[in-house]
Amino acid sequence: MSISANGTHHTIRANKVRAFLALLALEAGRAVSNEDLAEELWSGQSVGNTRNALQAHATRLRKVIVGSAQQRQGASVLRAVHNGYLLEVPPECVDSNRFLDLAARGAAELPVRPERSLELLQQALGLWQGPALLDAGDGLRARGAAALFDERRLTAWENLVSAYLAVGDDAGAIAELRQLVARYPLRERFCELLMLALYRTGRQGEALDLFQRARRQLDEELGVRPGALLQRRHTEILAQDPSLTLPSAVIPGRREPATVRN
């Protein structure tokens, strides 16, 4: 957890101050009550005077913010409000919000402008520096937000490799997908896309072997069979279905180029 201002990067080292900042950043531009802050920082723990403790954390955080922004005069972006605190920054100043925005825009562009989608998704994923909210404490809100961001990250990766395939960069897709399949072997969409990329580059045997490995792993770890989409991809590759070369094989619902007939 860190703050950047005027080209200067400041890391927040105190655990509770990081958790304090994380909750305020998740609600950037909106006030967070003392009760919600206390529940996030000390849920299930006995604290003598939570208001004084929050004031102490706010003071430490304000010093970092004011110092990093070199705002020795005037109000800090961290303000005390009635029964709470407010981080008065635009939502787009928070990396998590920038990621969500870029990922959503990249997903929207995928069916119509895959080149632009690729650019946006690369920017979105480039904001990540490790697991979401890794050092933001164990509060319920931080854990819930981290789960959301991690899932959106996986979806953004799926869209990114789909964009690679849509623009014809099968090698780029394979490079990304090999790492993703190794890291998330039970994520069937990654396996399906890697099978497609391998098939498109003339490696039908590898694609079919990948399906068999995925089937065994799903059975051994979860006791389930591959989903309908993964099974259909396997059947299409076995049959060398011509549709595997079309854009709709990557982006369902995308229109195929019009055919002109005499």
C-alpha positions in Angstrom: 0.0 0.0 0.0 1.6 3.3 -1.1 0.9 6.9 -2.1 2.4 8.6 -5.1 2.4 12.4 -5.6 4.5 14.8 -7.7 6.6 11.9 -8.9 7.4 10.8 -5.3 6.4 7.3 -4.1 5.8 6.8 -0.3 5.1 3.4 1.2 2.8 3.1 4.2 4.6 0.8 6.7 2.2 0.6 9.7 -0.3 -2.2 9.3 -3.3 -0.4 10.8 -2.5 2.8 8.9 -2.5 0.8 5.6 -5.8 -0.8 6.5 -7.2 2.7 7.3 -6.0 4.0 4.0 -7.3 1.0 2.1 -10.9 1.4 3.3 -10.8 5.2 2.6 -9.4 4.5 -0.9 -12.0 1.9 -1.7 -14.6 4.7 -0.9 -12.6 7.5 -2.5 -14.7 10.7 -2.5 -17.2 9.3 0.1 -17.1 9.6 3.8 -16.5 6.5 5.9 -17.9 6.4 9.4 -15.8 5.8 12.5 -17.9 2.7 13.2 -17.1 1.2 9.8 -13.4 2.1 10.1 -13.3 0.6 13.6 -15.0 -2.6 12.4 -12.5 -3.0 9.6 -9.5 -2.4 11.7 -10.4 -4.1 15.0 -13.2 -6.5 14.3 -13.5 -8.9 17.2 -10.7 -7.1 19.2 -11.0 -5.0 22.3 -9.9 -1.4 21.8 -10.0 1.1 24.6 -10.9 4.3 22.7 -11.4 3.7 19.0 -12.0 7.4 18.2 -8.6 8.3 19.7 -7.0 5.4 17.9 -8.5 6.4 14.6 -7.3 10.0 15.1 -3.8 8.8 15.7 -3.9 6.7 12.5 -5.3 9.7 10.6 -2.6 11.9 11.9 0.1 9.5 10.7 -1.5 9.1 7.3 -2.0 12.8 6.9 1.7 13.4 7.4 2.5 11.1 4.6 -0.1 12.5 2.3 0.7 16.1 3.0 4.4 15.5 2.9 4.3 13.6 -0.4 2.1 16.2 -2.0 4.1 19.0 -0.5 1.0 20.7 0.7 2.2 22.4 3.8 -0.7 24.9 3.7 -4.4 24.4 3.1 -6.5 21.3 3.8 -5.2 17.8 3.3 -6.9 15.4 1.0 -7.6 13.4 4.1 -10.4 15.2 6.0 -12.2 14.6 9.2 -15.9 14.8 8.7 -18.9 14.3 11.1 -18.3 11.0 12.7 -15.8 9.8 10.1 -13.1 10.5 7.5 -13.0 11.3 3.9 -10.3 10.8 1.3 -11.0 13.7 -1.0 -9.5 12.5 -4.3 -11.1 11.6 -7.6 -11.9 7.9 -7.9 -9.6 7.6 -10.9 -6.6 8.5 -8.6 -7.0 5.1 -7.0 -5.3 2.3 -9.0 -8.0 -0.2 -8.3 -10.6 2.1 -9.8 -8.4 2.8 -12.8 -8.0 -1.0 -13.3 -11.7 -1.6 -13.2 -12.4 1.2 -15.6 -9.7 0.1 -18.1 -10.8 -3.5 -17.8 -14.4 -2.7 -18.5 -13.5 -0.5 -21.5 -11.2 -3.2 -22.8 -14.0 -5.8 -22.6 -16.4 -3.5 -24.4 -14.0 -2.9 -27.2 -13.2 -6.6 -27.7 -16.0 -7.5 -30.1 -15.6 -4.4 -32.2 -12.0 -3.1 -31.9 -9.7 -5.9 -30.6 -6.6 -3.8 -31.2 -7.9 -1.1 -28.9 -9.1 -3.7 -26.5 -5.6 -5.2 -26.3 -4.1 -1.8 -25.5 -6.6 -1.0 -22.8 -6.3 -4.5 -21.2 -2.5 -4.3 -21.2 -2.8 -0.9 -19.4 -5.2 -2.4 -16.9 -3.1 -5.4 -16.0 0.0 -3.3 -15.9 -1.3 -1.6 -12.8 -1.0 -4.8 -10.8 2.1 -5.2 -8.5 1.0 -8.3 -6.6 -2.1 -9.8 -5.0 -4.9 -7.4 -4.5 -4.8 -5.5 -1.1 -2.1 -7.9 0.1 -1.1 -5.7 3.0 -4.4 -4.0 3.7 -5.3 -6.2 6.7 -7.9 -8.9 7.3 -11.0 -6.8 7.5 -14.2 -8.0 5.8 -14.3 -5.1 3.3 -10.6 -5.6 2.3 -11.1 -9.3 1.9 -14.3 -8.8 -0.1 -12.7 -6.2 -2.3 -9.6 -8.3 -2.9 -11.8 -11.2 -4.0 -13.6 -9.0 -6.4 -10.4 -7.5 -7.9 -8.8 -11.0 -8.2 -11.8 -12.2 -10.2 -11.9 -9.2 -12.4 -8.1 -9.7 -13.0 -8.7 -13.2 -14.2 -11.5 -12.0 -16.5 -9.2 -9.3 -17.8 -6.6 -11.9 -18.6 -9.2 -14.0 -20.4 -10.1 -10.9 -22.5 -6.5 -10.0 -23.1 -5.6 -13.4 -24.6 -8.8 -13.3 -26.6 -7.7 -9.9 -28.0 -4.3 -11.5 -28.9 -6.1 -14.2 -30.8 -8.6 -11.8 -32.4 -5.8 -9.7 -33.9 -3.9 -12.8 -35.1 -1.1 -12.8 -32.5 -1.4 -16.5 -31.7 2.2 -16.7 -30.4 1.5 -13.8 -28.0 -1.6 -15.6 -26.8 0.3 -18.9 -26.3 3.0 -17.2 -24.3 0.4 -15.7 -21.9 -1.8 -18.7 -21.7 1.0 -21.2 -20.9 1.7 -19.2 -17.7 -2.0 -18.8 -16.9 -2.9 -22.5 -17.4 0.0 -23.5 -15.2 -1.0 -21.0 -12.5 -4.8 -21.6 -12.7 -5.2 -25.2 -14.0 -8.8 -25.4 -13.1 -9.8 -22.2 -14.9 -11.4 -23.9 -18.0 -11.5 -20.7 -20.2 -7.7 -20.5 -20.1 -7.4 -24.1 -21.1 -10.0 -23.7 -23.9 -8.2 -20.6 -25.3 -4.8 -22.3 -25.2 -6.2 -25.3 -27.1 -7.5 -23.0 -29.7 -4.2 -21.1 -30.0 -2.3 -24.3 -30.3 -4.6 -25.7 -33.0 -4.3 -22.5 -35.0 -0.5 -22.8 -35.0 -0.6 -26.3 -36.3 -0.3 -28.1 -32.9 -3.5 -30.2 -32.9 -1.8 -33.0 -30.9 -0.7 -30.6 -28.1 -4.2 -29.1 -28.0 -5.8 -32.6 -27.5 -3.2 -33.6 -24.9 -3.9 -30.4 -23.0 -7.6 -31.3 -22.9 -6.8 -34.8 -21.5 -4.6 -33.3 -18.8 -7.3 -30.8 -17.9 -9.9 -33.6 -17.7 -7.8 -35.6 -15.4 -7.1 -32.7 -13.1 -10.7 -31.6 -12.9 -11.6 -35.2 -12.0 -8.9 -35.7 -9.4 -9.2 -32.3 -7.7 -12.9 -31.4 -8.0 -14.6 -34.7 -9.1 -16.2 -33.1 -12.1 -16.1 -33.4 -15.8 -15.0 -30.6 -18.2 -17.7 -28.0 -18.8 -19.8 -27.9 -22.0 -17.6 -25.2 -23.7 -14.4 -27.0 -23.1 -15.8 -30.3 -24.3 -17.2 -28.6 -27.4 -13.8 -27.1 -28.2 -12.3 -30.6 -27.9 -14.9 -31.9 -30.3 -14.3 -29.1 -32.8 -10.5 -29.7 -32.7 -10.9 -33.4 -33.3 -13.1 -32.7 -36.3 -10.8 -29.9 -37.5 -13.9 -27.7 -37.7 -13.4 -24.8 -40.1 -15.1 -22.4 -37.7 -12.0 -22.5 -35.4 -10.3 -20.1 -37.7 -13.1 -17.5 -37.5 -13.4 -14.6 -35.1 -16.5 -16.1 -33.4 -14.3 -19.0 -32.1 -12.6 -16.5 -29.8 -15.4 -14.0 -29.2 -18.9 -15.7 -29.2 -21.5 -13.5 -30.9 -19.0 -11.6 -33.0 -20.1 -11.2 -36.6 -18.2 -12.9 -39.3 -17.0 -11.0 -42.4 -19.7 -10.8 -45.1 -19.4 -13.2 -47.9 -19.8 -11.8 -51.4 -21.4 -14.2 -53.9 -21.8 -13.8 -57.7 
